[in-house]
């Protein structure tokens, strides 16, 4: 498990610079959890900023126990893989 992806609720996250997807990007960018909506890869573009609604959780064995979190998008809250994001640096 990677410890540099330990985001908590209220953190500002930025999509990584090397984030890419192939095709039209309609496949999911997070786990399937009943009662939640999963984001699609085309919802994220490198450099965009999102607000973390929940802390990082571990997915089931079906998804190789990857880390995921819930972020606020323009379409509402969505589940996404934590590896898509990095912490936004604070500017003083």
C-alpha positions in Angstrom: 0.0 0.0 0.0 1.3 3.4 -0.8 1.4 5.9 2.0 1.8 9.0 0.0 -1.8 8.7 -1.1 -3.3 9.2 2.4 -5.7 12.0 1.7 -8.3 13.1 4.2 -11.6 14.8 3.9 -11.3 18.5 3.1 -8.0 18.2 1.2 -7.6 19.9 -2.2 -6.4 17.4 -4.8 -5.0 18.1 -8.2 -5.0 15.5 -11.1 -1.5 14.3 -11.8 0.4 15.6 -14.8 0.9 12.2 -16.3 -2.8 11.2 -16.1 -3.9 9.7 -19.4 -6.6 7.5 -20.7 -7.0 5.8 -24.0 -10.1 5.8 -26.3 -13.2 7.7 -25.3 -12.6 7.3 -21.5 -16.0 5.8 -20.6 -14.5 3.1 -18.3 -14.6 3.6 -14.6 -12.1 5.5 -12.6 -13.0 4.0 -9.2 -14.5 0.9 -7.6 -18.1 -0.1 -7.8 -19.8 0.5 -4.4 -23.5 0.2 -3.9 -25.2 3.5 -3.2 -22.3 5.6 -4.8 -21.6 6.8 -8.3 -18.2 6.0 -9.8 -16.4 8.6 -11.9 -15.4 7.9 -15.5 -11.8 8.5 -16.7 -13.0 11.3 -19.1 -14.2 13.3 -16.0 -10.6 14.0 -15.0 -8.1 16.1 -17.0 -4.5 16.8 -15.8 -4.2 19.9 -13.7 -7.9 20.1 -12.5 -8.5 20.6 -8.8 -11.0 18.6 -6.8 -12.2 18.6 -3.1 -11.9 15.3 -1.2 -15.2 14.5 0.5 -14.0 11.4 2.3 -10.7 10.0 3.4 -8.9 7.2 1.5 -10.4 3.7 1.8 -9.2 0.3 0.6 -11.2 -1.4 -2.1 -12.1 -5.1 -2.1 -10.0 -8.0 -3.4 -11.8 -7.8 -6.8 -10.1 -4.4 -7.4 -6.7 -5.5 -6.0 -7.2 -3.6 -2.8 -6.4 -0.3 -4.4 -7.0 3.0 -2.6 -10.0 5.1 -3.5 -11.8 8.2 -2.2 -14.9 10.3 -2.9 -14.3 13.7 -4.6 -16.6 16.5 -5.5 -17.0 17.0 -9.3 -19.1 19.4 -11.2 -21.7 16.6 -11.6 -21.7 15.8 -7.9 -19.8 13.5 -5.6 -18.0 10.6 -7.4 -15.7 7.7 -6.3 -12.2 7.8 -7.9 -8.9 6.0 -7.5 -6.4 7.8 -5.3 -3.6 7.2 -7.8 -5.2 9.8 -10.1 -4.5 12.6 -7.7 -1.7 14.4 -5.8 -1.9 16.9 -3.0 -2.3 20.5 -4.1 0.5 22.6 -2.7 -0.4 25.5 -0.4 0.4 28.9 -1.6 1.3 31.6 0.9 
